[in-house]
Amino acid sequence: MKFICLFLFAFAMLFSTNQRSVSNITLNIADSTENCLVCSDKIEGQGVKYKYLNKEVTFCHDGCEKSFKKNPAKFLKGAGLRCPVCDEDDAKKELSSVSGGTKYYFCSKGCKTKFGKDPEAELKKYK
């Protein structure tokens, strides 16, 4: 009997991913929580989802979403900034413009000028 209990416990430990306490035994059970890109807090439930160009981002609350929209480059560490006009990851922090309360970055002055003439038309391809 002890062998069967020990085997089942070892089997549960082997095929699990996150720790969760059950009685006095610690088992690993899949958990779908992730961290907020802005404040690093755990995201509970669905969180606040926002699509920034080609990337869906999830935040823990509306305040973090607003902070992200003000300066996306600050939070998109390690990822190339995408130019919304030519749709490539070669945008520069120095070339930016705000539309609808969200900051966008551009690879060239030409792309920034084109975006400035009709931002909605340029962003339409991302919706």
N, C-alpha and C positions, 0 to 999 in steps of 0.2 A: 504494500500500500504506500509506504514511504517513497519507494522508487517511482511509482506512477505520479504522485504529487510533485516530486522533484523534477521529473521529466516534463510535466505540464507547465510548471513554473519556468523551467529553462526554455521551453518552446515559446512561451509568451514573451519572454525577454528577448529572444532572438529575432522575432518577427515584428517588433514594435518600433516606433520612431520617436515619440515624445513622452516624457515622464508625467504620470498622473497617479496620485496615491489612491489606492483602493484598500480599505481596512488597514492592515499593517504591512501589506505587500505593495511595492512600487512596481507598476506596470507601465509600459510605454504604449500610448494610444495616439493615433494621428490627430493633430490639432491644426486647424486652418488659420490661426492667428499670424499676423505679420506685423512689422513695425512701420510706423508712419515715417515717411521720407523727410518730413520737416523737423519733428520733435523727438523721433525715435521711440515714442510710446507705442505700446501694443495696440493694434486696431481691433476693436471689439465689434462683432457682427459684420455688417456690410461696409461700414465706414463711409466716407464721403468720396465718391469716385469722380474723377475729372479726366477728360481726355485732352492732353496737350500735344497737338499735332498728331504724330503717329504713336504716341505712348500713353497708355491708360495708367493713371496714378491714383492710389488710394490713400486717403488721409484719415486721421482719427477724428477730426471735427472740422467745421467750417473755417475756424480761425487759421488752421494750418493750410487749408486750401487758399485762403486769401494771401497768406505769406508767400506761398509758392508762386502765385500769379504775379506778385510784385517783382520777383527776382528768380525766375526758374533756374538760371545758370548757377546760382548758389547751391541748389539742391540736386542738380543733375550731375553730380560728381562722377567723373570717369566716363561719362557718356558724351558723345559728340553733340554739339548744339546743332539742331536742324534748322536750315533756312526754309521758311514756309513757301518761298517763291520757286526755288529750283529743286526743293525737296531732297537736299543732300545734307550730310552731317559735317558741314564745313563752315558754319556760321561763327561769327566773332562776337564776343561780349561787347566790344566797343561800338558795334553797329546794331542798334536796337530801336524799337518803336513799340508804343503801347496801343492796343486796340481792344475795346470792350473790357478794359480793366486788366488785361493780361499782356505781359511783356513778351515780345518776339525778337529774335536775333537773325541777322542776315550775313550772307557771305560777301556781299559787295554793296557799294552805294547804289548801283543800278537796281538790285533786288529790293533794297529798302525803299527806293523811289517808286518802283512799280507797286509794292505793297501799299504805300501811302496813298496812292491814287484810288485803290478799291480793295481794302482789306478783306471784305466779305467774299469777294470773288476768289481771292487767293486762298482763303481758309476753307472755302466750300469743298475742296477736294479731300479734306480731312474729316468731313462729317459723314 
